[in-house]
């Protein structure tokens, strides 16, 4: 199964064309391993209402939304708050695992406030804004993403046991 993916980059500088979107472009390449196909992509400023609107719009079209940026402790980092307002069911283990394993490579990883959760049949995951953190977070999540998405979409197979290597 090929999953439909939305990528939402949250960056004031990216939205105003002051900075290239390296993390969003990297995610375009990484989702092929899912396997996935990017069907929605936008760069928006760090504005909670705009982020919420785009997440809801992308949910109507995708199985997975990956956000990048806006997860830190800075005053304009509001991606987790916008995501929290949109999701219906949280999946805290994904963000916890990214912070825990990320800390082993870079202690600053614990400053990410990103979350993950489900809205209808769409999984939303907040990733940090740096390409390095996106790559490391993706590596951590990829082994469980296909199974998680299949379950969200209604696959009734058993979940016990170990995951097969994909």
C-alpha positions as CSV (number, residue, x, y, z in Angstrom):
1,X,0.0,0.0,0.0
2,X,1.2,3.5,-0.9
3,X,0.2,6.1,1.8
4,X,-0.7,9.6,0.9
5,X,1.4,12.1,2.7
6,X,1.1,15.8,3.4
7,X,4.2,17.9,4.4
8,X,3.6,21.2,6.3
9,X,6.7,23.3,7.0
10,X,6.1,25.9,9.7
11,X,8.5,28.7,9.4
12,X,8.1,32.5,9.4
13,X,11.3,32.9,7.4
14,X,10.4,30.0,5.0
15,X,6.9,31.5,4.4
16,X,8.4,34.9,3.6
17,X,11.0,33.3,1.2
18,X,13.9,34.4,3.5
19,X,15.1,30.8,4.0
20,X,14.9,27.7,1.8
21,X,12.9,24.8,3.1
22,X,15.5,22.1,3.5
23,X,13.6,20.0,6.0
24,X,10.4,19.9,3.9
25,X,12.4,18.9,0.8
26,X,14.2,16.2,2.8
27,X,10.8,14.8,4.0
28,X,9.8,14.6,0.3
29,X,12.7,12.2,-0.3
30,X,12.3,10.2,3.0
31,X,8.6,9.3,2.6
32,X,9.4,7.1,-0.5
33,X,10.7,4.5,2.0
34,X,7.3,4.3,3.7
35,X,6.2,3.8,0.9
36,X,4.4,7.1,0.5
37,X,3.6,9.7,-2.0
38,X,3.5,13.4,-1.1
39,X,0.2,14.9,-2.4
40,X,0.1,18.1,-0.2
41,X,3.0,20.4,0.6
42,X,3.0,24.0,2.0
43,X,5.1,26.4,3.9
44,X,3.2,28.5,6.5
45,X,4.2,31.1,9.1
46,X,4.2,30.3,12.8
47,X,0.6,31.2,13.3
48,X,-1.6,28.8,15.2
49,X,-4.8,29.4,13.3
50,X,-3.1,29.0,9.9
51,X,-1.4,25.8,11.0
52,X,-4.7,24.4,12.3
53,X,-6.5,25.3,9.1
54,X,-3.9,23.6,6.9
55,X,-3.8,20.5,9.1
56,X,-7.6,20.1,8.8
57,X,-7.4,20.6,5.1
58,X,-4.6,18.1,4.7
59,X,-6.4,15.5,6.8
60,X,-9.2,15.4,4.2
61,X,-6.6,14.3,1.6
62,X,-3.9,12.3,3.3
63,X,-3.1,9.3,5.6
64,X,-0.1,11.0,7.1
65,X,0.9,14.6,7.8
66,X,4.4,15.4,8.7
67,X,5.1,18.9,10.1
68,X,8.5,20.3,10.4
69,X,9.4,23.4,12.5
70,X,7.8,25.3,15.3
71,X,8.3,22.7,18.0
72,X,10.8,24.4,20.2
73,X,10.4,26.6,23.3
74,X,10.6,30.0,21.5
75,X,7.5,32.2,21.8
76,X,6.4,31.8,18.2
77,X,6.9,28.0,18.3
78,X,3.2,27.0,18.3
79,X,3.0,23.9,16.2
80,X,2.3,21.5,19.1
81,X,-0.6,23.7,20.3
82,X,-2.1,23.9,16.8
83,X,-1.7,20.1,16.4
84,X,-3.3,19.5,19.8
85,X,-6.3,21.5,18.8
86,X,-6.8,19.4,15.7
87,X,-6.1,15.8,16.8
88,X,-8.8,13.6,18.3
89,X,-6.6,10.8,19.7
90,X,-3.0,11.3,20.9
91,X,-0.1,9.0,20.3
92,X,2.4,10.2,22.8
93,X,4.9,7.3,22.4
94,X,6.1,8.5,19.0
95,X,7.1,12.0,20.3
96,X,8.5,10.5,23.5
97,X,10.6,8.0,21.6
98,X,12.0,10.8,19.3
99,X,13.0,12.9,22.3
100,X,14.5,10.0,24.2
101,X,16.5,8.6,21.3
102,X,17.3,12.0,19.9
103,X,18.8,13.0,23.3
104,X,21.4,10.3,22.8
105,X,22.7,12.1,19.7
106,X,22.0,15.7,20.7
107,X,20.9,16.8,24.3
108,X,18.9,19.7,22.7
109,X,16.4,17.1,21.4
110,X,14.5,17.2,24.7
111,X,13.6,20.8,23.9
112,X,11.3,19.7,21.1
113,X,7.7,19.9,22.2
114,X,6.4,18.1,19.2
115,X,3.4,15.7,19.5
116,X,1.7,13.0,17.4
117,X,-1.9,12.0,17.1
118,X,-4.8,10.9,15.0
119,X,-7.6,12.9,13.4
120,X,-10.1,10.7,11.6
121,X,-8.0,8.4,9.5
122,X,-4.9,10.6,9.4
123,X,-1.8,10.4,11.6
124,X,-0.1,13.8,12.3
125,X,3.5,13.9,13.6
126,X,5.4,17.0,14.5
127,X,9.1,17.0,13.7
128,X,11.7,19.6,14.5
129,X,12.8,22.1,11.9
130,X,16.4,21.1,11.3
131,X,17.2,18.7,8.5
132,X,19.4,16.7,10.9
133,X,16.6,16.3,13.4
134,X,14.1,15.4,10.7
135,X,16.4,12.7,9.4
136,X,17.0,11.3,12.9
137,X,13.3,11.5,13.8
138,X,12.3,9.7,10.6
139,X,14.8,6.9,11.2
140,X,13.3,6.4,14.7
141,X,9.7,6.4,13.4
142,X,9.9,4.5,10.1
143,X,9.9,1.0,11.6
144,X,6.5,1.5,13.1
145,X,4.8,3.9,10.7
146,X,3.4,1.5,8.1
147,X,1.9,-0.7,10.8
148,X,0.4,2.3,12.6
149,X,-1.1,3.7,9.4
150,X,-2.5,0.3,8.5
151,X,-4.2,0.1,11.9
152,X,-5.6,3.7,11.6
153,X,-7.0,2.7,8.2
154,X,-8.8,-0.3,9.7
155,X,-6.5,-3.2,9.3
156,X,-7.8,-5.8,11.7
157,X,-4.7,-8.1,11.9
158,X,-3.2,-8.9,15.2
159,X,-0.7,-6.4,16.8
160,X,1.1,-8.8,19.1
161,X,4.6,-10.0,18.5
162,X,7.4,-8.3,16.8
163,X,7.3,-6.1,13.7
164,X,8.7,-7.5,10.6
165,X,11.6,-5.6,9.1
166,X,10.3,-3.6,6.2
